[in-house]
Amino acid sequence: MDLSVFISTFGIIFLAELGDKTQLTAMALATKYPWKRIFIGIAAAFAVLNIGAVVIGQILFSFLPLFWIKMVSGILFLFFGITTLKSAGFSQEEEESEEKQLKSKGPVATSFIMILLAELGDKTQLVTTSLSAQHDSTLSVFAGSTLALWIVSLLYIRR
């Protein structure tokens, strides 16, 4: 494991995730369920998402030159940043409908599904994919990204 890749990935993802919509979802879940139960679902969702991100990053690296990976990553990061700033968020009706659908599931399954859906295509996913494509140490990128996401989540849900 490459320690410099791990530390840089951890720092980038930690800062990018602060105040993210995923963390707002986690805080909302923490008001309804015990934090330890939802953290299990959150941790599993982030692990699954990051496995996908590093695999996609490695596949991209094998087909595309690093210049184009960085270029596309930068453009996508800007695009998602701008669309996040412009979006109005959930409407009350959408939120209530989603809550009714998930109410029958327990806190672990509910948090897993909600975080999985909230994080798909998120800026931290794009950064993790990009870092995996840029570095040869897939394990360092996965570990740094996943640990950062877990710690930020714990900061938000722990009471």
C-alpha positions in Angstrom: 0.0 0.0 0.0 1.3 3.4 -1.0 1.0 5.7 2.1 1.3 9.0 0.1 -1.6 7.9 -2.2 -3.6 6.8 0.9 -3.1 10.1 2.7 -3.7 12.4 -0.3 -6.9 10.4 -1.2 -8.1 10.5 2.4 -7.6 14.3 2.6 -9.2 15.1 -0.7 -12.3 12.9 -0.1 -12.6 14.0 3.5 -12.8 17.7 2.5 -15.0 17.0 -0.5 -17.5 15.1 1.6 -18.0 17.7 4.3 -21.4 19.2 4.0 -22.4 17.0 1.1 -26.0 15.9 0.5 -25.0 12.4 1.5 -24.2 13.6 5.0 -27.5 15.5 5.2 -29.2 12.2 4.4 -27.1 10.5 7.1 -28.1 13.1 9.7 -31.7 12.7 8.8 -31.5 9.0 9.3 -29.7 9.5 12.6 -32.7 11.5 13.9 -34.9 8.4 13.4 -32.6 5.4 14.1 -29.7 4.6 16.4 -26.5 5.8 14.9 -24.7 2.4 15.3 -27.4 0.7 13.2 -27.4 3.2 10.4 -23.6 3.4 10.3 -23.5 -0.3 9.3 -25.7 0.5 6.3 -23.7 3.7 5.5 -20.3 1.9 5.8 -21.5 -1.0 3.5 -22.9 1.4 0.9 -19.6 3.4 0.8 -17.6 0.2 0.5 -19.7 -1.1 -2.4 -19.6 2.3 -4.2 -15.8 2.7 -3.7 -15.1 -0.8 -5.0 -17.0 0.1 -8.2 -15.2 3.5 -8.4 -11.7 2.0 -8.2 -12.5 -0.8 -10.6 -13.9 1.7 -13.2 -10.9 3.9 -12.6 -8.5 1.1 -13.3 -10.4 0.1 -16.4 -10.3 3.7 -17.7 -6.6 3.9 -17.0 -5.9 0.8 -19.1 -7.7 2.4 -22.1 -7.3 6.2 -21.9 -4.2 8.3 -21.6 -3.8 10.1 -18.2 -4.3 13.5 -19.8 -7.8 12.7 -21.0 -8.8 11.0 -17.7 -7.8 14.2 -15.8 -9.6 16.4 -18.4 -12.8 14.4 -18.2 -12.6 14.2 -14.4 -12.2 17.9 -14.1 -15.1 18.7 -16.5 -17.4 16.2 -14.7 -16.4 17.6 -11.3 -17.3 21.1 -12.4 -20.5 20.0 -14.1 -21.7 18.2 -10.9 -20.6 21.1 -8.7 -22.6 23.6 -10.8 -25.7 21.3 -11.0 -25.5 20.8 -7.2 -25.5 24.5 -6.6 -28.4 25.0 -9.0 -30.6 22.2 -7.7 -33.4 23.0 -5.4 -33.2 19.7 -3.6 -36.0 17.3 -2.7 -39.6 18.5 -2.6 -41.6 17.7 0.5 -43.8 15.3 -1.5 -40.8 13.4 -2.9 -39.3 13.1 0.5 -42.6 11.8 2.1 -43.1 9.3 -0.8 -39.5 8.0 -0.3 -40.0 7.7 3.4 -43.1 5.6 3.0 -41.3 3.2 0.7 -38.4 2.7 3.0 -40.4 2.6 6.3 -40.9 -1.1 6.0 -37.2 -1.8 5.9 -34.9 -1.7 9.0 -32.4 1.0 9.7 -29.4 -0.9 8.2 -31.2 -1.6 4.9 -32.7 1.9 4.8 -29.4 3.7 5.3 -27.7 1.4 2.8 -30.2 2.1 0.1 -30.4 5.9 0.7 -26.7 6.4 0.8 -26.1 4.2 -2.2 -28.6 6.2 -4.2 -27.5 9.6 -2.9 -23.8 8.9 -3.6 -24.1 7.5 -7.1 -22.4 9.9 -9.5 -21.4 12.2 -6.6 -18.3 14.3 -6.7 -16.5 12.0 -4.3 -17.3 9.0 -6.5 -15.8 10.9 -9.5 -12.7 11.9 -7.5 -12.2 8.3 -6.3 -12.5 7.0 -9.9 -10.1 9.6 -11.1 -7.6 8.9 -8.4 -7.8 5.2 -9.1 -7.1 5.9 -12.7 -4.1 8.1 -11.9 -2.4 5.9 -9.4 -1.2 2.3 -9.6 -2.2 1.7 -5.9 -5.9 0.7 -6.1 -5.9 -0.5 -2.5 -4.5 2.8 -1.2 -7.2 4.8 -3.1 -10.0 2.5 -1.9 -8.8 2.5 1.7 -8.2 6.3 1.8 -11.5 7.1 0.2 -13.6 4.7 2.2 -12.0 5.6 5.5 -12.6 9.3 4.8 -16.2 8.7 4.0 -16.8 6.6 7.1 -15.2 9.2 9.4 -17.1 12.1 8.0 -20.3 10.1 8.3 -19.5 9.3 11.9 -18.9 13.0 12.6 -22.4 13.8 11.3 -24.4 11.0 12.9 -22.8 10.4 16.2 -24.6 12.2 19.0 
